[in-house]
Amino acid sequence: MECVIETKASMILQFIDGLRGDLQVTFEEGTSAAWLYDLLRPHVTKLVVCDPRKNASMREGNQSDKIDARRLAELLRLNHLNPRLSR
């Protein structure tokens, strides 16, 4: 699933709580990564914060937020992410 939502705890948790099944989430390391990790950890099955510089396929081809998000999701599904933090 792909979605753009406001970076606000209540909005993020409302979105996550509306989903069903085992949730696997990944995002790139950045200024809000630790906060987002702590927020999501109790609500998801798998959570991986990654350093995109350590994932070779993230440096290939065109780059945009949408393309990066799709690549990260695919790498998470294949268990090919190099995690900085994971659960």
C-alpha positions as CSV (number, residue, x, y, z in Angstrom):
1,M,0.0,0.0,0.0
2,E,1.2,3.5,-0.7
3,C,-0.1,6.6,1.0
4,V,1.0,10.2,1.8
5,I,-0.1,11.4,5.2
6,E,0.7,14.3,7.5
7,T,3.7,13.8,9.8
8,K,1.6,13.9,12.9
9,A,1.4,11.0,15.4
10,S,-2.4,10.9,15.6
11,M,-2.7,10.9,11.8
12,I,-0.1,8.2,11.3
13,L,-1.6,5.9,14.0
14,Q,-5.1,6.4,12.7
15,F,-3.9,5.2,9.3
16,I,-2.0,2.3,10.7
17,D,-4.9,1.2,13.0
18,G,-7.2,1.2,9.9
19,L,-5.1,-1.5,8.2
20,R,-5.6,-5.3,8.7
21,G,-3.2,-8.2,8.9
22,D,0.6,-8.3,9.6
23,L,2.0,-4.9,8.9
24,Q,5.6,-4.5,7.6
25,V,6.9,-1.0,7.4
26,T,10.2,0.5,6.2
27,F,11.5,4.0,5.8
28,E,14.8,5.8,5.2
29,E,16.9,7.1,8.1
30,G,16.4,10.8,8.6
31,T,15.7,13.5,11.1
32,S,12.4,11.9,12.2
33,A,13.4,8.3,12.0
34,A,13.9,7.6,15.7
35,W,10.6,9.3,16.6
36,L,8.7,7.4,13.9
37,Y,10.4,4.1,14.9
38,D,9.3,4.6,18.5
39,L,5.8,5.6,17.4
40,L,5.2,2.6,15.0
41,R,7.1,-0.2,16.8
42,P,4.1,-1.3,19.0
43,H,1.7,-1.2,16.1
44,V,3.5,-3.2,13.4
45,T,4.8,-6.8,12.9
46,K,8.0,-5.7,11.2
47,L,9.7,-2.3,11.1
48,V,13.0,-1.5,9.3
49,V,14.7,1.8,9.2
50,C,17.4,1.7,6.6
51,D,20.3,3.7,5.3
52,P,19.6,4.0,1.5
53,R,23.4,4.5,0.9
54,K,23.9,0.9,2.0
55,N,21.3,-0.5,-0.4
56,A,22.9,-0.5,-3.9
57,S,19.6,-0.7,-5.8
58,M,18.5,2.6,-4.2
59,R,21.2,4.4,-6.1
60,E,20.3,3.1,-9.5
61,G,18.1,4.8,-12.1
62,N,15.6,7.7,-11.6
63,Q,14.9,8.8,-8.1
64,S,11.8,10.4,-6.5
65,D,10.0,9.9,-3.3
66,K,7.4,7.6,-5.0
67,I,10.0,5.5,-6.8
68,D,12.1,5.3,-3.6
69,A,9.1,4.2,-1.6
70,R,8.3,1.4,-4.1
71,R,11.9,0.2,-4.1
72,L,12.0,0.2,-0.3
73,A,8.8,-1.8,-0.2
74,E,10.1,-4.4,-2.7
75,L,13.4,-4.7,-0.8
76,L,11.5,-5.2,2.5
77,R,9.4,-7.9,0.9
78,L,12.5,-9.6,-0.4
79,N,14.3,-9.2,3.0
80,H,17.1,-7.3,1.2
81,L,17.3,-4.1,3.3
82,N,20.4,-3.2,5.2
83,P,18.8,-2.1,8.5
84,R,20.0,0.7,10.8
85,L,17.1,-0.2,13.2
86,S,14.8,-3.1,13.0
87,R,12.2,-5.1,14.9
